């Protein structure tokens, strides 16, 4: 590891190949561990189930003999946990740049159309002095399981709308459909998406109160007046049903183009009403939810069945990314009050999720247990295409 030459083999375009492109900002004097190698050790330990700098350091130390042989290393004394912390803290921007490039080339190999943008607070960074902590706005591709890019949101969550245009400006939106929750539902962002040849689907809540009220009134059941019928409507509806994870869920979406010439919204082509009805099998508890939305997709481009599938895909960022980071990778329980290090760990978590998805895993906790038992598989995943 003290040598500047990597002797073990890795493929061009692999994760380790991209890590080699990082600029080491440390002073050369006293540097014992090459930056790409230290980051590879972090990735291997994360793939094998470790989530904290202490756990990463112990995992590496306990496998020193195997690592020396597998990585062609002659120096068997591996980094202290403080070294991992320091590297993640001081190379935050470089790590983000290189992993973003790696994930972009992964995404290019698989066709995708949907981009979901949503924010997540790293709760382990919240302190009495900083009740906001680190909040990241992420562009996620649910069809391929890749968090393509994220940017930090400063001060207040409401500033997501300031960061969202910057996030999307770096992405190719041509032919893509961008989905977001109410925080992203703004006219300027809608123009940006369509002007770059993309489409939007937004959820509309009270931050766009007049628009929400107009959609709600449209879909409200109207009582006919005596002697008069109801005016003709263009409503179309699609329904679906799922029963898994201990609950049964009915979903129904109703779409309409009748407000296109009446509401003040750029490029609007349809509005919709989404109704969800849950029954929890263990308790019998019933939960109902109604949401309203707006899209630039015409009915010919997205009929009710497709709209229902598209809106449902937006939940993928919660199920495939945020849930895994919190539950499988214990992100919120890993207290890292230094913001740069916390952001670096989030970058690595996104990276590990993409790697596990790439190799076909749907149960990431199970996959990590397998890699822990067979770490050579983890090394192969990091160093091979």
N, C-alpha and C positions, 0 to 999 in steps of 0.2 A: 504494500500500500504506500510505502514511502517513495516508491519509484513513480516517475511520471508516465510510464509506459504500461498500458493495459495488455496483459498477456492472454487472458481468457478470451474466447471468441464470442462475438455478438453480431447480429445482423444489421445491415444498414436499414434505417427506418424504424428500428425497434425503440422502445422507451430508453434503454441505456444509450443508444446512439444519440438520441436527443439530449440526454443529460450531459453528454460530452460537450455540448455546445454552450453550456453555461459559463458565464464569466465569473471567475473566482475573485471576489473583491478583497479577500484577506491579504495581509502583508505576507510575503513569501517566507520571511524568517519565522521559524517556529511552526510552520505548517507541516503536520505529520501525515494527515489524511487527505487524499485527493477528494475534491468536492463531488465529482460524479460518483465515486465509490461510496462516500458517506450517504449520499442520497439513495443509492441503490440499496444499501443496507436498511435504510428506513422503509423503502418500498417493500423489501422482502419481509421485514418484520411485520409491517402492516398487513400484507397478504396472508401472513401466517397467524394473525389474530391479535397482535399487540397494538394498543392505541395511545399509550402515553410515552413520553421520552424515557421514563424509568423502565417501562416494559420493553421498549425497543432495545435499550442498552443491554438489559438482561438477556433478551432473546439472542442477540448477536454474540454476547460473551459466552453463553452456554452452547453455542454451535461454532465456536472459534475453529476447531479442528476441521470441520466440514467446510466452512467458509474459506479457510486458507487454501484448501485443496481445490475447491470449485472455482475460486476466483484467482487462482495462481498468485497468492499473496505469501510473502516471506515473513512479514511482520505480524505476529499473532496477538499483539496487544491492541484491542479494539477501542473505539472512542468511548469516553465517559458520557453519561446522559447529558451533561452540561454542554458537550460539544454538539450534540444533535440540536439542543435548544438554541445555541448560539448561531448555528448555521441556518436554521429555519427563520430565526429572527433577522439576520443580516442579509439574507438572500431572497427575501420575500418577492421582490419584483422580478428578479431573474427566474426564479422557480415558476412564477405565474406565466411569464413570457414563454418559456420553453415548453411547459406542459400544455399551454393553450395551443401552441403550434403542433404538438404531438396529437392532441385530441382532434384538432381540425383535420389532420391528415387521416385519422381514423374515421371521422365522419364522412370524408370524401369517398371512402371505399364502399359506403352503404347509402342507398338512396333514402332521403328523408324529405318531408314537406313541412312538418310542424315544428315551430319554435315556441316554447312556453317560457314566459319571463315571470319570475316571482322572487320575493325576498325571503331571507332567513337570518335571524339573529343568532349569533353564537353565544348561547346563554352562559357558558363558562367564562366569558369575558366580562360579564356584568358585575360590577362592584358598587359599594356605597358611593364612591367618588365618581363612578361612571355608570349610571343606571341604564344607559343606552347600549353600551358594549359595541361589539363589531356586528354590523348588519351588511349582508352581501346580497346584491341583486344578481340573479343568475339567469342565463339563457340556456335552457335545457331542451334536448332533442329526445322526446319520449319514444320515438320509433326505433332509435338505436341505443338509447340509454346513456347518452353522453352529455355532460354539462360543458357546453362549448366554451363559455366564457362567463366570468363574473366580475363585478366592480363593487368596491365598498361604497356604502351610503353613509354620509356624515350626519351627525347630530340627530336629526329626527327622521322617522320612517317616511314622513310625507315627502321627503326629498328624493324618494324613489323616482318621482316623475322628472326630477332634474337629471338623474343618472340614466334613466331608461333610454333617452335619445342617444347618449354616448355609447351605451351598450349595443344598441342596434346599429349604430353608424359603422361599427367594425365588422358587421356580418353581411353576408350576401343574402338579401331578402327576395331576390327575383324568383317568382314562382312559389314562394314560401307563404305559410299562413302563421301569423303571429297571434298567440293567445295570451291574455293577461287578465288579472283580476281588476277590481274597481280602482286600485291604486294607479293602474296604467291607463285608465279610461279617460283620455284627454284628446282634444281635437288636434293639437299640434302633432302628437305622436301618431295619430291616425293618418294625417297628411304625409308624415315622413315615411310610414310603411308603404302606402299606396304609391307615393311619388317614386319610390325605389322598386316598383313593380311587384310588390307583395300584397297580401291581404291581411286584415285584422279581424279578430273576434274578441270583443271586450264584454266583461260583466259590468252592468250598470247598477250602481247603488246611489246613496244619497249625496255622494260628492258631486254627482251630476243630477241634482234633484229634479229639475224640470224635465230632463230627458227620461228619467225613471218614471215620473208621474205620467208622462205621455204614453209610454209603453204599457204601464200598468192599466191605465184607462182603456187602452185599445183592447186588451185581453180580458177586461172585467166583463162578467156576464151582464148583458143588457136586458132589462125587462121591457117587452114591447108595450107601447101605449095602446089603450083601447081603440080598436078600429084600424090600427096600423101594425104592420109587420116590422121585423128587424131589417136593417139595410144589409145588402149582400156583403159578405166578407170573403177574403181570400185565404183564410186560415188553412194551414196544412199541419198535420200532427203525425209524429212517430213515437212509438213506445218500445221499451225494452225491459227485460227482467233478469235479475241475477240473484243467485242464492249461494253465497260462500262466505267464509270468514265469520260464520256464526250469525249472519243476518241475511234477510231477504230484502231486495231493493227493487222497487218499480220506478222507472224513469219515463217521463213524457215531455216532449218538446213540441211547442206550437210556434210556427213561424208565420210572418206576414211581411208584405212589401208595401202596405198601405200608408205607412208613415214617411216613405222616402222623400216626398215633396213637402212635408210639413214640419219635420224636426230639423233643428239647426245643427247638422252634423255632417262633416265632409265625407263624401264617398259612401254614404250609407245605402245599402241595398236590401237589407232585411233586418227586422227586429225579432226577438224570440222570447218566449216564456218557458223556463225549465222548471219542472216539478219533480221532486224526488220524495219517495215515501219508503221509509225503512221500518222493518220489524226485526227486533233482536230476538233470536230463537231461544236464548237462555232465559230471558226475563219477560218476553212478550211486549217489551216497551216499544212504543211507536214514536217515530220522529218524522216530521214533515218539513220540507224546505222548498221555497219558491225563489227563483232567481230570474232576473231579466237581463237581456243582452242585446248587442248590436254588432253587425258585421258588414264588411264591404263585399262579401260574396253574394252573387246573384243566386236566385232560386235554381237556375239552370246549372250553376257551378256547385251548389251545395243544397240538395233537397233535404227535407226534414230528417231522413235516416242518416245522411252524411253529417248534417249539423249536429245531431245527437252524438255521433261517434267522435266528431271533432271536439266538441265541448267536453266530452268525457276524457279525451286524451290529455286535457289540461291538468287533470288530477294526477297524471303520471309523475309530475315533478314532486308531489308529496309522497307517493307510494314508492317510486323508484329511486329518489334521491334524498329528500329530507328525512323520510322515515328511516332509511338505511343509515344515514349519517348519525342520526340520534340513537337508534336502537342497536344496530349492528356494530357501529364504530364508536359509540358512546361519546359523540362529539360534545353534547351539552354537559356531560358529566366530567369531561376532561378540562379541568380549570387551567386556563392559560391567560392570565390577565394582561400579558404583553400582546398588544394587538397584532404586530407583524407576525409573531410566531403562531398566533391563533389563525390568522389568515392563511399562512403556509400550510398548517395542518388541514384546513378546509380544502385547499388546493390538492393536497395529497389524497384526502378522502375521496374527492371527485375523481381523481386519477385512478384510484384502486377500484372504485365502482365501475368505471369505464373498462378497465382491464378484465374484471370478473365477468362483466356483461359480454365483452368481446369473445371470451372463451366459452360462452354459452351457459353461464351459471345464472339461475333464477333465484336460488337460495344462497345468498352470499355468506351467511353465517356458517352454513354447511361447507361451502367451498373453502373458507378460511381454515376450518378444522382439517380438511383434507390436505391443504398446503402445509399446515403445521406438521402433519405427520410425514409429508413428502416434500420438503422444501425445494428439492431439485425442480419440481414442477413450477414453483413460484419463480425460480431463477429463469427457467425456460420462458415463462410468460413475459418477463421483463426484458429479455434479451433476444427474443425471436419474434418474427412477424406473425 
